[in-house]
Amino acid sequence: MSIVKIDKKITGYSIQKELPERAPAVTSVAPAVEPVVEPEIEHMHENVGRPEMLLGSTYKIKTPLSDHALYITINDIILNPGTDHEARRPFEIFINSKNMDHFQWVVALTRVISAVFRKGGDVTFLAEELKAVFDPQGGYFKSGGRFMPSLVAEIGMAIESHLKMIGMLVDEELSAIQKQILAEKREEYETEKGTKSAEGEFPESAQLCMKCYTKAMILMDGCMTCLSCGNSKCG
């Protein structure tokens, strides 16, 4: 305790009150913010369990080789539903028909294709592989002049159509200008030959296009051109 010496005359005095204790300074602490954990993106793989309900699409195949049609059903699974990563992927395939001649290999084919679907990854190669199968006894033409090299190839076409429908394949459609040019070539060809084909059909004298397997290849201006897909021998 320090001593204070007073040199002047004391004229008055008062008792000093004790100062109130200062409250400790309050430091505001922001609550801890938990990091947002993004849900893991689910991809198709062989361990994905089959849900109770799957979305399915059925495709009818009618060939001149049989009196009975084939019905191809492809069921899809929805991955990451309700998120930005939602995706529809094929999960299984079934082929049914009253014709029992092909029962054995049809069952084997559906099991193999379904296994590939559930394996995940890029399964679009299946369509191309099946479309490349040729029947040694010869294929057949469908309405509109479309040639099918085999029944297996038509199953591949159905799978390809389904993959395009769910967005796994992009349909390479002709532009409006290309369609207009092909329509003009077709009209000029028919005028020159003096024939008129029905709507949706191609000229009877047209040859088979080996790109789209449609009987729509005609000779115009010294160049073979397909009226269906635009494929041309002249580039």
DRENPA-3360 file (N, C-alpha, C; in nm, 2 decimals, always signed):
BEGIN
1 = MSIVKIDK = +0.09/-0.12/+0.00/+0.00/+0.00/+0.00/+0.09/+0.12/+0.00 ~ +0.07/+0.22/-0.09/+0.15/+0.34/-0.10/+0.10/+0.45/-0.01 ~ +0.19/+0.53/+0.05/+0.16/+0.64/+0.14/+0.16/+0.77/+0.06 ~ +0.05/+0.85/+0.08/+0.03/+0.98/+0.01/+0.05/+1.09/+0.11 ~ +0.14/+1.18/+0.09/+0.17/+1.29/+0.18/+0.09/+1.41/+0.14 ~ +0.01/+1.48/+0.24/-0.07/+1.60/+0.20/+0.00/+1.72/+0.25 ~ +0.04/+1.81/+0.17/+0.11/+1.94/+0.20/+0.02/+2.05/+0.22 ~ -0.10/+2.05/+0.18/-0.20/+2.16/+0.19/-0.29/+2.14/+0.30;
9 = KITGYSIQ = -0.36/+2.25/+0.34/-0.46/+2.25/+0.45/-0.58/+2.17/+0.41 ~ -0.64/+2.08/+0.50/-0.75/+2.01/+0.46/-0.88/+2.09/+0.49 ~ -0.96/+2.11/+0.39/-1.08/+2.20/+0.40/-1.21/+2.11/+0.41 ~ -1.20/+1.99/+0.38/-1.32/+1.90/+0.38/-1.28/+1.76/+0.34 ~ -1.37/+1.67/+0.36/-1.34/+1.54/+0.33/-1.47/+1.46/+0.30 ~ -1.46/+1.35/+0.23/-1.58/+1.26/+0.21/-1.53/+1.12/+0.19 ~ -1.62/+1.03/+0.21/-1.59/+0.89/+0.20/-1.61/+0.84/+0.06 ~ -1.51/+0.79/+0.00/-1.53/+0.74/-0.13/-1.59/+0.60/-0.13;
17 = KELPERAP = -1.70/+0.59/-0.22/-1.77/+0.46/-0.23/-1.68/+0.37/-0.31 ~ -1.70/+0.24/-0.28/-1.63/+0.14/-0.36/-1.69/+0.13/-0.50 ~ -1.60/+0.13/-0.59/-1.64/+0.12/-0.73/-1.70/-0.02/-0.76 ~ -1.81/-0.03/-0.83/-1.86/-0.16/-0.86/-1.76/-0.24/-0.95 ~ -1.76/-0.37/-0.92/-1.67/-0.45/-1.00/-1.72/-0.46/-1.15 ~ -1.62/-0.45/-1.23/-1.66/-0.46/-1.37/-1.69/-0.60/-1.41 ~ -1.80/-0.61/-1.49/-1.84/-0.74/-1.54/-1.74/-0.79/-1.64 ~ -1.71/-0.91/-1.63/-1.61/-0.96/-1.73/-1.66/-0.94/-1.88;
25 = AVTSVAPA = -1.57/-0.90/-1.96/-1.61/-0.88/-2.10/-1.67/-1.01/-2.16 ~ -1.78/-1.00/-2.23/-1.84/-1.11/-2.29/-1.80/-1.13/-2.44 ~ -1.73/-1.24/-2.46/-1.69/-1.26/-2.60/-1.78/-1.35/-2.67 ~ -1.84/-1.30/-2.78/-1.94/-1.38/-2.85/-1.87/-1.49/-2.93 ~ -1.91/-1.61/-2.91/-1.85/-1.72/-2.99/-1.96/-1.78/-3.08 ~ -1.93/-1.77/-3.21/-2.02/-1.82/-3.31/-2.03/-1.98/-3.30 ~ -2.16/-2.02/-3.31/-2.18/-2.17/-3.30/-2.10/-2.24/-3.41 ~ -2.05/-2.35/-3.38/-1.98/-2.43/-3.48/-2.07/-2.48/-3.59;
33 = VEPVVEPE = -2.03/-2.45/-3.71/-2.11/-2.49/-3.83/-2.06/-2.63/-3.88 ~ -2.15/-2.72/-3.88/-2.12/-2.85/-3.93/-2.10/-2.85/-4.08 ~ -2.00/-2.91/-4.14/-1.98/-2.91/-4.28/-2.10/-2.99/-4.35 ~ -2.14/-2.94/-4.46/-2.25/-3.01/-4.54/-2.18/-3.13/-4.61 ~ -2.24/-3.24/-4.58/-2.18/-3.37/-4.64/-2.27/-3.40/-4.76 ~ -2.21/-3.40/-4.88/-2.29/-3.44/-5.00/-2.31/-3.59/-5.00 ~ -2.43/-3.63/-5.03/-2.46/-3.77/-5.04/-2.38/-3.84/-5.15 ~ -2.33/-3.96/-5.13/-2.25/-4.02/-5.23/-2.33/-4.06/-5.35;
41 = IEHMHENV = -2.27/-4.03/-5.47/-2.34/-4.06/-5.59/-2.34/-4.21/-5.62 ~ -2.46/-4.26/-5.64/-2.47/-4.41/-5.66/-2.46/-4.43/-5.81 ~ -2.37/-4.52/-5.85/-2.36/-4.57/-5.99/-2.41/-4.71/-6.00 ~ -2.44/-4.75/-6.12/-2.48/-4.88/-6.15/-2.37/-4.98/-6.13 ~ -2.39/-5.09/-6.05/-2.30/-5.19/-6.04/-2.37/-5.32/-6.00 ~ -2.30/-5.43/-6.00/-2.37/-5.56/-5.98/-2.42/-5.58/-5.84 ~ -2.38/-5.50/-5.74/-2.43/-5.51/-5.61/-2.55/-5.43/-5.57 ~ -2.60/-5.35/-5.67/-2.72/-5.27/-5.65/-2.84/-5.36/-5.64;
49 = GRPEMLLG = -2.91/-5.35/-5.53/-3.03/-5.44/-5.51/-3.15/-5.40/-5.59 ~ -3.23/-5.50/-5.63/-3.34/-5.47/-5.71/-3.45/-5.42/-5.62 ~ -3.50/-5.30/-5.65/-3.61/-5.24/-5.57/-3.74/-5.31/-5.60 ~ -3.85/-5.28/-5.52/-3.98/-5.34/-5.53/-4.04/-5.31/-5.67 ~ -4.02/-5.19/-5.72/-4.08/-5.15/-5.84/-3.98/-5.10/-5.94 ~ -3.99/-5.13/-6.07/-3.90/-5.08/-6.17/-3.99/-5.03/-6.29 ~ -3.94/-4.93/-6.36/-4.01/-4.87/-6.47/-3.98/-4.96/-6.59 ~ -4.08/-5.00/-6.67/-4.06/-5.09/-6.78/-4.12/-5.03/-6.91;
57 = STYKIKTP = -4.06/-5.07/-7.02/-4.11/-5.04/-7.15/-4.11/-5.17/-7.24 ~ -4.21/-5.19/-7.31/-4.23/-5.31/-7.39/-4.23/-5.28/-7.54 ~ -4.15/-5.35/-7.62/-4.14/-5.33/-7.76/-4.19/-5.46/-7.83 ~ -4.27/-5.44/-7.93/-4.33/-5.55/-8.01/-4.24/-5.57/-8.14 ~ -4.20/-5.69/-8.17/-4.13/-5.73/-8.29/-4.21/-5.83/-8.36 ~ -4.25/-5.79/-8.49/-4.33/-5.89/-8.57/-4.24/-5.91/-8.70 ~ -4.21/-6.03/-8.72/-4.12/-6.06/-8.84/-4.20/-6.16/-8.93 ~ -4.16/-6.16/-9.06/-4.22/-6.25/-9.15/-4.18/-6.39/-9.13;
65 = LSDHALYI = -4.09/-6.42/-9.04/-4.04/-6.55/-9.01/-4.13/-6.63/-8.92 ~ -4.22/-6.56/-8.85/-4.30/-6.63/-8.76/-4.44/-6.57/-8.75 ~ -4.54/-6.65/-8.72/-4.68/-6.60/-8.71/-4.70/-6.53/-8.58 ~ -4.61/-6.55/-8.48/-4.62/-6.49/-8.35/-4.52/-6.38/-8.33 ~ -4.56/-6.27/-8.26/-4.47/-6.16/-8.24/-4.39/-6.19/-8.11 ~ -4.28/-6.11/-8.10/-4.20/-6.12/-7.98/-4.22/-5.99/-7.91 ~ -4.23/-6.00/-7.77/-4.25/-5.88/-7.69/-4.13/-5.86/-7.60 ~ -4.06/-5.75/-7.62/-3.93/-5.73/-7.54/-3.96/-5.63/-7.43;
73 = TINDIILN = -3.94/-5.66/-7.31/-3.97/-5.57/-7.20/-3.83/-5.54/-7.13 ~ -3.80/-5.41/-7.12/-3.68/-5.37/-7.05/-3.72/-5.29/-6.93 ~ -3.68/-5.33/-6.81/-3.70/-5.26/-6.69/-3.58/-5.18/-6.65 ~ -3.61/-5.06/-6.60/-3.51/-4.96/-6.56/-3.51/-4.93/-6.42 ~ -3.40/-4.90/-6.36/-3.38/-4.86/-6.22/-3.35/-4.71/-6.22 ~ -3.40/-4.63/-6.12/-3.37/-4.49/-6.11/-3.27/-4.48/-6.00 ~ -3.15/-4.42/-6.04/-3.04/-4.40/-5.94/-3.04/-4.26/-5.90 ~ -3.01/-4.23/-5.77/-3.01/-4.10/-5.71/-3.13/-4.02/-5.74;
81 = PGTDHEAR = -3.25/-4.07/-5.70/-3.38/-4.00/-5.74/-3.39/-3.87/-5.66 ~ -3.45/-3.77/-5.73/-3.47/-3.64/-5.67/-3.35/-3.56/-5.65 ~ -3.23/-3.59/-5.71/-3.11/-3.51/-5.70/-3.07/-3.47/-5.85 ~ -2.97/-3.39/-5.85/-2.91/-3.34/-5.98/-2.85/-3.46/-6.05 ~ -2.82/-3.57/-5.98/-2.75/-3.68/-6.04/-2.85/-3.80/-6.07 ~ -2.98/-3.77/-6.08/-3.07/-3.87/-6.11/-3.05/-3.93/-6.25 ~ -3.05/-4.06/-6.26/-3.02/-4.13/-6.38/-3.11/-4.25/-6.39 ~ -3.15/-4.28/-6.51/-3.23/-4.40/-6.54/-3.15/-4.50/-6.62;
89 = RPFEIFIN = -3.13/-4.62/-6.57/-3.04/-4.71/-6.63/-3.12/-4.85/-6.64 ~ -3.09/-4.92/-6.75/-3.15/-5.05/-6.77/-3.11/-5.15/-6.67 ~ -3.20/-5.23/-6.62/-3.17/-5.33/-6.51/-3.19/-5.47/-6.55 ~ -3.29/-5.50/-6.63/-3.32/-5.64/-6.67/-3.40/-5.64/-6.80 ~ -3.40/-5.75/-6.87/-3.48/-5.76/-7.00/-3.55/-5.90/-7.00 ~ -3.67/-5.90/-7.06/-3.75/-6.02/-7.07/-3.80/-6.02/-7.22 ~ -3.80/-6.14/-7.28/-3.85/-6.16/-7.41/-3.95/-6.27/-7.41 ~ -4.08/-6.24/-7.45/-4.18/-6.34/-7.45/-4.25/-6.36/-7.58;
97 = SKNMDHFQ = -4.29/-6.48/-7.61/-4.35/-6.51/-7.74/-4.43/-6.64/-7.73 ~ -4.53/-6.66/-7.81/-4.60/-6.78/-7.81/-4.52/-6.89/-7.89 ~ -4.43/-6.84/-7.98/-4.34/-6.92/-8.06/-4.23/-6.98/-7.97 ~ -4.23/-7.11/-7.95/-4.14/-7.18/-7.86/-4.01/-7.23/-7.93 ~ -4.00/-7.20/-8.06/-3.89/-7.25/-8.14/-3.76/-7.19/-8.09 ~ -3.76/-7.07/-8.05/-3.64/-7.00/-8.01/-3.63/-6.99/-7.85 ~ -3.71/-7.07/-7.78/-3.71/-7.05/-7.63/-3.58/-7.06/-7.57 ~ -3.50/-7.16/-7.60/-3.38/-7.19/-7.53/-3.28/-7.07/-7.54;
105 = WVVALTRV = -3.25/-7.03/-7.67/-3.15/-6.92/-7.68/-3.20/-6.79/-7.64 ~ -3.34/-6.77/-7.65/-3.39/-6.64/-7.60/-3.37/-6.63/-7.45 ~ -3.40/-6.73/-7.38/-3.38/-6.73/-7.23/-3.23/-6.70/-7.20 ~ -3.14/-6.77/-7.27/-3.00/-6.75/-7.24/-2.96/-6.61/-7.28 ~ -3.01/-6.55/-7.39/-2.98/-6.42/-7.43/-3.03/-6.31/-7.32 ~ -3.15/-6.33/-7.27/-3.20/-6.24/-7.18/-3.12/-6.24/-7.05 ~ -3.08/-6.36/-7.01/-3.00/-6.36/-6.88/-2.86/-6.30/-6.90 ~ -2.80/-6.32/-7.01/-2.67/-6.26/-7.04/-2.68/-6.10/-7.04;
113 = ISAVFRKG = -2.78/-6.05/-7.12/-2.80/-5.91/-7.13/-2.83/-5.85/-7.00 ~ -2.92/-5.91/-6.92/-2.96/-5.86/-6.79/-2.83/-5.85/-6.70 ~ -2.74/-5.95/-6.71/-2.62/-5.95/-6.63/-2.53/-5.83/-6.67 ~ -2.52/-5.81/-6.80/-2.44/-5.69/-6.84/-2.50/-5.56/-6.80 ~ -2.64/-5.55/-6.80/-2.70/-5.43/-6.76/-2.67/-5.40/-6.61 ~ -2.67/-5.50/-6.53/-2.65/-5.49/-6.38/-2.50/-5.47/-6.35 ~ -2.42/-5.50/-6.44/-2.27/-5.48/-6.42/-2.24/-5.33/-6.42 ~ -2.32/-5.25/-6.50/-2.30/-5.11/-6.50/-2.20/-5.07/-6.61;
121 = GDVTFLAE = -2.16/-4.94/-6.61/-2.07/-4.89/-6.71/-2.14/-4.86/-6.84 ~ -2.07/-4.86/-6.95/-2.12/-4.83/-7.08/-2.18/-4.96/-7.14 ~ -2.31/-4.97/-7.14/-2.37/-5.09/-7.19/-2.42/-5.07/-7.33 ~ -2.40/-4.96/-7.39/-2.45/-4.93/-7.53/-2.39/-5.01/-7.63 ~ -2.28/-5.08/-7.61/-2.21/-5.16/-7.71/-2.30/-5.28/-7.74 ~ -2.39/-5.32/-7.64/-2.47/-5.44/-7.67/-2.56/-5.42/-7.79 ~ -2.61/-5.30/-7.81/-2.70/-5.28/-7.93/-2.62/-5.30/-8.06 ~ -2.50/-5.25/-8.07/-2.42/-5.26/-8.19/-2.38/-5.41/-8.21;
129 = ELKAVFDP = -2.34/-5.48/-8.10/-2.30/-5.62/-8.12/-2.42/-5.70/-8.17 ~ -2.54/-5.68/-8.12/-2.65/-5.76/-8.16/-2.70/-5.72/-8.30 ~ -2.69/-5.60/-8.34/-2.73/-5.55/-8.47/-2.64/-5.61/-8.58 ~ -2.52/-5.65/-8.54/-2.42/-5.70/-8.64/-2.43/-5.85/-8.66 ~ -2.53/-5.92/-8.60/-2.55/-6.06/-8.61/-2.63/-6.09/-8.74 ~ -2.58/-6.17/-8.83/-2.65/-6.20/-8.95/-2.70/-6.34/-8.95 ~ -2.82/-6.37/-9.00/-2.87/-6.50/-9.01/-2.81/-6.57/-9.14 ~ -2.75/-6.68/-9.13/-2.69/-6.75/-9.25/-2.80/-6.79/-9.35;
137 = QGGYFKSG = -2.93/-6.79/-9.31/-3.04/-6.83/-9.40/-3.09/-6.70/-9.47 ~ -3.04/-6.58/-9.44/-3.09/-6.46/-9.49/-3.18/-6.38/-9.40 ~ -3.18/-6.25/-9.41/-3.26/-6.17/-9.33/-3.40/-6.14/-9.39 ~ -3.46/-6.03/-9.36/-3.59/-6.00/-9.41/-3.61/-5.85/-9.41 ~ -3.70/-5.81/-9.49/-3.73/-5.66/-9.50/-3.86/-5.63/-9.42 ~ -3.85/-5.52/-9.35/-3.97/-5.47/-9.27/-4.04/-5.37/-9.36 ~ -4.16/-5.33/-9.32/-4.23/-5.23/-9.39/-4.15/-5.10/-9.39 ~ -4.15/-5.03/-9.50/-4.07/-4.91/-9.52/-3.94/-4.94/-9.58;
145 = GRFMPSLV = -3.91/-5.07/-9.61/-3.78/-5.10/-9.68/-3.67/-5.12/-9.59 ~ -3.69/-5.13/-9.45/-3.58/-5.15/-9.36/-3.54/-5.30/-9.36 ~ -3.41/-5.33/-9.38/-3.37/-5.47/-9.38/-3.32/-5.51/-9.25 ~ -3.36/-5.63/-9.20/-3.31/-5.68/-9.08/-3.23/-5.81/-9.11 ~ -3.10/-5.81/-9.08/-3.01/-5.92/-9.11/-3.05/-6.05/-9.03 ~ -3.12/-6.03/-8.91/-3.15/-6.14/-8.83/-3.25/-6.10/-8.72 ~ -3.31/-6.20/-8.66/-3.40/-6.17/-8.55/-3.32/-6.11/-8.43 ~ -3.20/-6.16/-8.41/-3.12/-6.10/-8.30/-3.08/-5.96/-8.33;
153 = AEIGMAIE = -3.06/-5.92/-8.46/-3.03/-5.78/-8.49/-3.15/-5.70/-8.46 ~ -3.27/-5.75/-8.48/-3.39/-5.67/-8.45/-3.41/-5.65/-8.30 ~ -3.37/-5.75/-8.22/-3.37/-5.73/-8.07/-3.27/-5.62/-8.04 ~ -3.15/-5.62/-8.10/-3.06/-5.51/-8.08/-3.11/-5.38/-8.12 ~ -3.19/-5.37/-8.22/-3.26/-5.24/-8.26/-3.35/-5.20/-8.15 ~ -3.42/-5.29/-8.09/-3.52/-5.25/-7.98/-3.44/-5.20/-7.86 ~ -3.33/-5.27/-7.83/-3.25/-5.22/-7.72/-3.19/-5.08/-7.75 ~ -3.15/-5.06/-7.87/-3.10/-4.93/-7.91/-3.20/-4.82/-7.90;
161 = SHLKMIGM = -3.33/-4.85/-7.94/-3.44/-4.75/-7.93/-3.46/-4.72/-7.78 ~ -3.45/-4.82/-7.70/-3.48/-4.80/-7.55/-3.36/-4.71/-7.49 ~ -3.24/-4.74/-7.53/-3.13/-4.66/-7.48/-3.14/-4.51/-7.52 ~ -3.19/-4.49/-7.64/-3.21/-4.35/-7.69/-3.32/-4.29/-7.61 ~ -3.43/-4.37/-7.58/-3.54/-4.31/-7.51/-3.50/-4.26/-7.37 ~ -3.41/-4.34/-7.30/-3.37/-4.30/-7.16/-3.25/-4.21/-7.16 ~ -3.20/-4.17/-7.28/-3.09/-4.07/-7.28/-2.95/-4.13/-7.28 ~ -2.93/-4.26/-7.29/-2.80/-4.32/-7.29/-2.73/-4.31/-7.43;
169 = LVDEELSA = -2.82/-4.30/-7.53/-2.77/-4.29/-7.67/-2.83/-4.16/-7.73 ~ -2.76/-4.09/-7.81/-2.81/-3.98/-7.88/-2.85/-4.01/-8.02 ~ -2.97/-3.98/-8.06/-3.02/-4.01/-8.19/-2.96/-3.91/-8.29 ~ -2.89/-3.96/-8.39/-2.83/-3.87/-8.49/-2.93/-3.84/-8.60 ~ -3.01/-3.74/-8.57/-3.11/-3.70/-8.67/-3.06/-3.61/-8.77 ~ -3.11/-3.62/-8.89/-3.07/-3.53/-9.00/-3.13/-3.39/-8.97 ~ -3.05/-3.29/-9.01/-3.09/-3.15/-8.99/-3.21/-3.12/-9.09 ~ -3.27/-3.01/-9.07/-3.39/-2.97/-9.15/-3.34/-2.94/-9.30;
177 = IQKQILAE = -3.22/-2.89/-9.31/-3.16/-2.86/-9.44/-3.13/-3.00/-9.51 ~ -3.07/-3.09/-9.44/-3.04/-3.22/-9.50/-3.17/-3.30/-9.54 ~ -3.28/-3.29/-9.46/-3.40/-3.35/-9.50/-3.46/-3.28/-9.62 ~ -3.45/-3.15/-9.63/-3.50/-3.08/-9.75/-3.43/-3.12/-9.88 ~ -3.29/-3.14/-9.86/-3.21/-3.18/-9.98/-3.25/-3.32/-10.03 ~ -3.27/-3.41/-9.93/-3.30/-3.55/-9.97/-3.44/-3.55/-10.03 ~ -3.53/-3.47/-9.98/-3.67/-3.47/-10.03/-3.67/-3.42/-10.18 ~ -3.58/-3.32/-10.20/-3.57/-3.26/-10.34/-3.51/-3.37/-10.43;
185 = KREEYETE = -3.40/-3.44/-10.38/-3.34/-3.55/-10.46/-3.44/-3.66/-10.49 ~ -3.52/-3.69/-10.40/-3.62/-3.80/-10.42/-3.73/-3.75/-10.52 ~ -3.78/-3.63/-10.51/-3.87/-3.58/-10.60/-3.82/-3.58/-10.75 ~ -3.69/-3.53/-10.76/-3.62/-3.52/-10.89/-3.61/-3.66/-10.95 ~ -3.57/-3.76/-10.86/-3.55/-3.90/-10.91/-3.68/-3.96/-10.96 ~ -3.79/-3.94/-10.88/-3.92/-4.00/-10.92/-3.97/-3.93/-11.04 ~ -3.95/-3.80/-11.06/-3.99/-3.73/-11.18/-3.92/-3.79/-11.30 ~ -3.79/-3.81/-11.29/-3.71/-3.86/-11.39/-3.75/-4.00/-11.43;
193 = KGTKSAEG = -3.78/-4.09/-11.33/-3.82/-4.23/-11.36/-3.97/-4.24/-11.39 ~ -4.04/-4.13/-11.37/-4.19/-4.14/-11.39/-4.26/-4.23/-11.30 ~ -4.21/-4.24/-11.17/-4.28/-4.32/-11.07/-4.31/-4.23/-10.95 ~ -4.40/-4.29/-10.86/-4.43/-4.22/-10.74/-4.45/-4.32/-10.63 ~ -4.37/-4.31/-10.53/-4.38/-4.41/-10.42/-4.47/-4.36/-10.31 ~ -4.53/-4.45/-10.24/-4.63/-4.41/-10.13/-4.56/-4.34/-10.02 ~ -4.63/-4.27/-9.94/-4.57/-4.19/-9.83/-4.51/-4.29/-9.73 ~ -4.39/-4.26/-9.68/-4.32/-4.35/-9.59/-4.25/-4.46/-9.66;
201 = EFPESAQL = -4.26/-4.47/-9.79/-4.19/-4.57/-9.87/-4.08/-4.51/-9.95 ~ -3.99/-4.59/-10.00/-3.89/-4.54/-10.09/-3.91/-4.60/-10.23 ~ -3.84/-4.55/-10.33/-3.86/-4.60/-10.47/-3.83/-4.75/-10.48 ~ -3.91/-4.82/-10.56/-3.89/-4.97/-10.57/-3.75/-5.00/-10.62 ~ -3.70/-4.92/-10.70/-3.57/-4.95/-10.76/-3.45/-4.91/-10.67 ~ -3.48/-4.86/-10.55/-3.37/-4.82/-10.46/-3.29/-4.95/-10.41 ~ -3.17/-4.93/-10.38/-3.08/-5.04/-10.33/-3.06/-5.03/-10.18 ~ -3.01/-5.13/-10.13/-2.99/-5.14/-9.98/-2.87/-5.06/-9.94;
209 = CMKCYTKA = -2.90/-4.97/-9.84/-2.79/-4.89/-9.78/-2.73/-4.97/-9.66 ~ -2.60/-4.99/-9.67/-2.53/-5.07/-9.57/-2.50/-5.00/-9.44 ~ -2.54/-4.87/-9.43/-2.52/-4.80/-9.31/-2.65/-4.80/-9.22 ~ -2.76/-4.78/-9.28/-2.89/-4.79/-9.20/-2.97/-4.91/-9.23 ~ -2.92/-4.99/-9.33/-2.99/-5.11/-9.37/-3.14/-5.09/-9.42 ~ -3.15/-4.98/-9.49/-3.28/-4.94/-9.55/-3.26/-4.94/-9.70 ~ -3.36/-5.00/-9.77/-3.36/-5.00/-9.92/-3.40/-4.86/-9.97 ~ -3.30/-4.77/-9.96/-3.33/-4.63/-10.00/-3.22/-4.57/-10.08;
217 = MILMDGCM = -3.13/-4.65/-10.13/-3.01/-4.59/-10.20/-3.04/-4.58/-10.35 ~ -3.03/-4.45/-10.39/-3.06/-4.42/-10.53/-2.94/-4.36/-10.60 ~ -2.93/-4.36/-10.73/-2.82/-4.30/-10.81/-2.87/-4.16/-10.86 ~ -2.80/-4.06/-10.81/-2.84/-3.92/-10.84/-2.71/-3.85/-10.87 ~ -2.71/-3.78/-10.99/-2.59/-3.70/-11.03/-2.46/-3.79/-11.03 ~ -2.48/-3.91/-11.07/-2.36/-4.00/-11.07/-2.31/-4.04/-10.93 ~ -2.39/-4.03/-10.83/-2.35/-4.06/-10.69/-2.46/-4.14/-10.62 ~ -2.43/-4.25/-10.55/-2.53/-4.33/-10.48/-2.55/-4.26/-10.34;
225 = TCLSCGNS = -2.68/-4.22/-10.32/-2.72/-4.15/-10.20/-2.84/-4.22/-10.13 ~ -2.83/-4.23/-10.00/-2.94/-4.29/-9.93/-3.04/-4.18/-9.89 ~ -3.17/-4.21/-9.93/-3.28/-4.11/-9.90/-3.32/-4.12/-9.75 ~ -3.27/-4.22/-9.68/-3.31/-4.24/-9.54/-3.22/-4.18/-9.44 ~ -3.09/-4.21/-9.45/-2.99/-4.16/-9.36/-2.90/-4.05/-9.42 ~ -2.90/-4.03/-9.55/-2.82/-3.93/-9.61/-2.68/-3.99/-9.65 ~ -2.65/-4.11/-9.62/-2.52/-4.17/-9.65/-2.50/-4.16/-9.80 ~ -2.37/-4.12/-9.84/-2.34/-4.10/-9.98/-2.21/-4.15/-10.01;
233 = KCG = -2.19/-4.22/-10.13/-2.06/-4.27/-10.17/-1.97/-4.16/-10.21 ~ -2.02/-4.04/-10.23/-1.94/-3.93/-10.27/-1.89/-3.84/-10.15 ~ -1.93/-3.89/-10.03/-1.89/-3.81/-9.91/-1.99/-3.70/-9.87;
% end
